[in-house]
Amino acid sequence: MSDSRRRLWNDEATNQLIEMWDRVSSIVLIALELNRTTSSVQTQASRRGLPRRNEANERHRRKWTPEDLRLLEVTLDKHTNRNGDIYICEIAEDMKRSIDAVSAKLVEILGPEEEIFPKYKVTADTGAVVAKLNPLKPAKRKNEPATRECMSCRRPFWSEGWGNRICQPCRKEESGADGYDR
């Protein structure tokens, strides 16, 4: 996140977001890959009609106890190298919490994303972490949610099923400003 100024989303970045959305388990990891803030990623995902994240509640929504905070401090020291690089995936694994939950707490403790994100490193063994967090899914069938090309504007978008072939912006444009059929 070397450049924290607001940047517009081009088609290439949007396509990368759509492609990663179902495959990558963490908003933080997507933001790091795209060099964006988490709020920018979430906003663009919402604008593109991507589905809500299916987070394991036991890893993400648990309250932080004083004991958890002490463990986070110890784990942070353990997974921060001499250069100040923070291995966020390993911290999340040790804490048995989602990467997003750990990152949110670190932002709360250490400062804004713009300062912390450049220090984040995904692990040295990225493949092992991704395999643990995202077990391979069976091949998609035609009527399952997937990235599809909009029949109107030809841009890729997240579709809930085979019958959903027009993206949300084109659907709103066709039916009026409120997005409802007339």
NORBELVEN-V555683 format. One record per residue. NEAR is the number of other ideal C-beta (glycine too) atoms within 10 Angstrom. Layout:
# NORBELVEN-V555683
near: [NEAR;NEAR]
This chain:
# NORBELVEN-V555683
near: [16;7;9;13;4;7;12;5;18;9;9;8;17;18;16;15;24;21;12;15;18;18;10;18;23;25;23;27;23;22;23;22;15;18;14;24;18;19;11;18;24;16;13;18;20;11;13;21;16;20;12;7;15;8;15;11;9;10;18;15;11;14;5;15;9;7;8;16;11;10;15;19;11;10;19;20;8;11;19;15;10;5;7;8;13;20;22;27;26;19;23;24;19;17;20;11;23;24;26;22;19;26;26;18;18;21;17;9;12;12;10;11;21;13;12;17;23;15;16;21;18;18;16;10;11;12;8;12;21;17;11;11;18;13;7;6;9;6;6;11;9;7;10;13;15;17;16;18;13;18;10;14;13;9;15;19;23;20;20;13;13;13;7;17;14;17;24;17;17;17;17;14;14;12;12;10;7;8;12;9;8;6]
